[in-house]
Amino acid sequence: MKQKVIVILGQTATGKSDLAVRIARKIGGEVVSADSRQVYRGLNIGSGKITKKEMRGIPHHLLDVANPKRKFTVAQYQKLANKAIREILSRGKTPIVCGGTGMYIDAITKGVIFPNVAPNPALRKKLEKKKVTELFIMLKKLDPVRARNIDAKNKVRLVRAIEIAETLGKIPPLSVRKPEYEFQKIGLRLPPEKLKRKIEARLFKRVKMGMISEVKKLRESGLSWKRLEELGLEYRYTAWYLQKKMSKEEMLKALKNEIYHFAKRQTQWFKRDKEIRWRKGGR
């Protein structure tokens, strides 16, 4: 009989972290984060990283495990997450995977084996000169499925996706291993208008908490503007604001829209998975 792992996934701002903590307290669980920005140290307010108080004594894994100056890959995540799950089970606890990064969730639950493609400096140099719009068009031709789910303004992800396709000469079908565990997937979602209101309220709360100061500190710690922009959403737009490329009002308006579009991409990714039991998001 396979051991059970609970997975809480879905759109941003739907209360996944809160639900994970409540379930963990009820059944004796520990949380494994599945968020591609919360793995980085120092990305706290902008990424919506759970606080010690919000954890309510529940251990959380895969937070603050990477240096933000360097890209953390999904293959690295897969290795560390599987190790955390094994350790949690060995203590007689239930692992609760929680997050909205579809590729991270698939890496754990589907046992996806990612193509081992080394960086191609010459190709990267050529691609770096192109605009994100040009890169997105290239990717759409090479891999329409990946293009539908990628952050179309994240240059580093676009370059990597193109690099894999170009290096292998084709889009490789991802191979999978038979899952080791029994995954119980709970998906959270909200009606569009309610989601928009929650996104707006949460964004203003983050600004009030010091999101702009956080980005300034990251910049002072040695992160380039380019790297901050690569980290996406809150970090990208705050970096543009700090460089005086837009006003604060323009930043907040653009961010609201971009976060909502991001939530729609999350939905697009997860709706392919028929194992998910959907429920209305909360707090």
Secondary structure, DSSP 4 states (H G I P E B T S, - for coil): -PPEEEEEEESTTS-HHHHHHHHHHHHTEEEEE--TTTTBTT--TTTTPPPHHHHTT--EESSS-B-TTSPPPHHHHHHHHHHHHHHHHHTTPEEEEE-S-HHHHHHHHS-EE-------HHHHHHHHTS-HHHHHHHHHHH-HHHHHHS-TT-HHHHHHHHHHHHHHSSPPPPEEPPPSSEEEEEEEE--HHHHHHHHHHHHHHHHHHTHHHHHHHHHHTT--HHHHHHT-HHHHHHHHHHTTSS-HHHHHHHHHHHHHHHHHHHHHHHTT-TT-EEEE---
